[in-house]
Amino acid sequence: MVLLLGSGSPRRREILANLRIPFVVHVANADETTEEGEAPAPYLQRIVRAKLAAVSAVFADPPPPDATAELRATSAVLVADTSVIDDGAILGKPADVDDAAAMIARLAGRTHEVWTRFAIGAPDRDARVLHEETVITRVTFRPLTAAQVRAYAESGEGTDKAGAYAVQGLGAGIVARIDGSYTNVVGLPACELVVALERLRLLS
């Protein structure tokens, strides 16, 4: 079994590698912009379905130029999207350092949620969904001074990450508690993924 991972995230690649699940990468290009008034659950479902459809294009006939034999020989497609949710609001990737600082200040001393939705699709151009699931983890930040908030934001670690932080890096120093899956916060819930693959008889 070889998964076709539709993500450029090095964190997701590392999680799969640690699980010893063989995979190849084909980045899914999907617009992740939230629609006005869009709630977290429908937003994640829409984005994950869009990513799955984008990746499944490699199975079209004729295939696109970048669809190598290795990609087309995979057993299933895996896509995912992670959002930081605070009081029902979706915190995406920060636009700049000031935006990152505002997000960290908002989360400091409080508990928020990290939602990761993943989908496993059949290796065909119809983007058939075999399994999809949203895993929610609660994350609590310790209280932070304005100087600590600014210092973390200026580290640049959270520049390309939802909520402007990375729990697996310097962000570990501002996270006081995690209730639920740690790997879910990193970007892919490892245990839930393995269970889903086992149920689909893609992993034994």
Residue pairs with C-beta under 8 A, 6 or more apart in sequence:
1 21
1 22
1 75
1 76
1 197
1 202
1 203
2 22
2 23
2 24
2 73
2 74
2 75
3 16
3 21
3 22
3 23
3 24
3 74
3 75
3 76
3 77
3 78
4 23
4 24
4 25
4 26
4 55
4 58
4 71
4 74
4 76
4 77
4 78
4 123
5 12
5 13
5 16
5 23
5 24
5 25
5 26
5 78
5 79
6 26
6 27
6 28
6 51
6 52
6 54
6 55
6 77
6 78
6 79
7 13
7 25
7 27
7 28
7 51
7 78
7 79
7 80
8 25
8 27
9 187
9 188
11 168
11 186
11 187
11 188
12 80
12 187
12 188
13 23
13 25
15 183
15 186
15 187
15 188
15 190
16 23
16 188
18 190
19 190
19 193
19 194
21 197
21 203
23 78
24 70
24 71
24 74
26 55
26 58
26 66
26 71
28 50
28 51
28 52
28 54
28 55
28 79
29 54
30 47
30 50
30 51
30 54
31 50
32 47
32 81
32 92
34 43
34 90
34 92
35 43
38 46
38 90
39 88
40 83
40 85
40 88
40 90
40 115
41 134
43 83
43 90
44 81
44 83
44 115
44 117
44 134
45 117
45 132
47 81
47 117
48 79
48 80
48 81
48 117
48 118
48 119
48 132
49 119
49 127
49 129
51 79
51 80
51 81
51 119
52 77
52 79
52 119
52 121
52 127
52 129
53 127
55 77
55 79
55 121
55 127
56 77
56 121
56 124
56 125
56 126
56 127
57 64
57 67
57 125
58 64
58 66
58 67
58 71
58 72
59 67
59 72
59 123
59 124
59 125
60 67
60 125
61 125
63 72
72 123
74 123
75 123
75 202
76 120
76 121
76 122
76 123
76 130
76 197
76 200
76 202
77 120
77 121
77 122
77 123
77 127
78 118
78 119
78 120
78 121
78 193
79 118
79 119
79 121
80 116
80 117
80 118
80 119
80 187
80 188
81 116
81 117
82 114
82 115
82 116
82 162
82 184
82 185
82 187
83 90
83 91
83 92
83 114
83 115
83 116
83 162
84 90
84 91
84 103
84 107
84 112
84 113
84 114
84 162
84 163
85 91
85 112
85 113
85 114
85 115
86 106
86 107
86 110
86 112
86 113
91 103
91 106
91 107
91 112
91 162
91 163
91 164
92 162
93 159
93 160
93 161
93 162
93 164
94 100
94 102
94 103
94 153
94 158
94 159
94 164
97 153
97 154
97 156
98 153
99 164
100 153
100 158
100 159
100 164
101 149
101 150
101 153
101 154
101 164
103 158
103 163
103 164
103 165
104 141
104 144
104 149
104 152
104 153
104 158
104 164
104 165
104 174
105 144
105 146
105 149
107 141
107 163
107 165
108 141
108 142
108 143
108 144
108 149
108 174
109 141
109 142
109 143
109 144
110 140
110 141
111 138
111 139
111 140
111 141
111 177
112 138
112 139
112 141
112 163
113 136
113 137
113 138
113 139
114 136
114 137
114 138
114 139
114 162
114 163
114 184
114 185
115 134
115 135
115 136
116 134
116 135
116 137
116 184
116 187
116 188
116 189
117 132
117 133
117 134
117 135
118 132
118 133
118 135
118 188
118 189
118 192
118 193
118 196
119 129
119 131
119 132
119 133
120 129
120 130
120 131
120 132
120 196
120 197
120 200
120 202
121 127
121 128
121 129
121 130
122 128
122 129
122 130
130 200
131 196
131 199
131 200
133 192
133 196
135 180
135 181
135 184
135 189
135 192
136 180
136 184
137 178
137 179
137 180
137 181
137 182
137 184
137 185
138 177
138 178
138 179
138 180
139 167
139 175
139 177
139 178
139 179
139 185
140 175
140 176
140 177
140 178
140 179
141 174
141 175
141 176
142 174
142 175
142 176
144 152
144 174
148 174
152 158
152 165
152 170
152 171
152 174
153 164
155 170
157 165
157 166
157 169
157 170
157 171
158 164
158 165
158 166
158 171
165 171
165 174
165 175
167 175
167 178
167 182
167 185
167 186
168 186
178 185
181 189
181 190
181 191
181 192
183 189
183 190
183 191
184 192
194 203
197 203
198 204
